[in-house]
Amino acid sequence: MSWGWEYLPSKAHVTGGAPAAFLAAVEHKAEELVRAAETLHLDGAGYQGSGEPMRYIDVAGGLFAYYVVPRLELVVICQVTAPPT
């Protein structure tokens, strides 16, 4: 397996028309989170125990909610709150 990230349930559902520049910042931060999770969980597929809690991170005036699923080697973005337009 290889670590990655995705919007769940879908990009359209999670992003809801957020500005492209904001989404670019979210996706850049998601890549950073993937690298961090990969370093923290060297054997993600063999991870034992409960999953990690949902976390929130500020990006470009907005924020997004994510959680890490080590066994799937996946960072999941489940909510995006875009800055006001």
Secondary structure, 3 states (H helix, E strand, C coil): CCCEEEECCCHHHHHCCCCHHHHHHHHHHHHHHHHHHHHHCCCHHHCCCCCCCCEEEEECCEEEEEEEEHHHCEEEEEEEECCCC
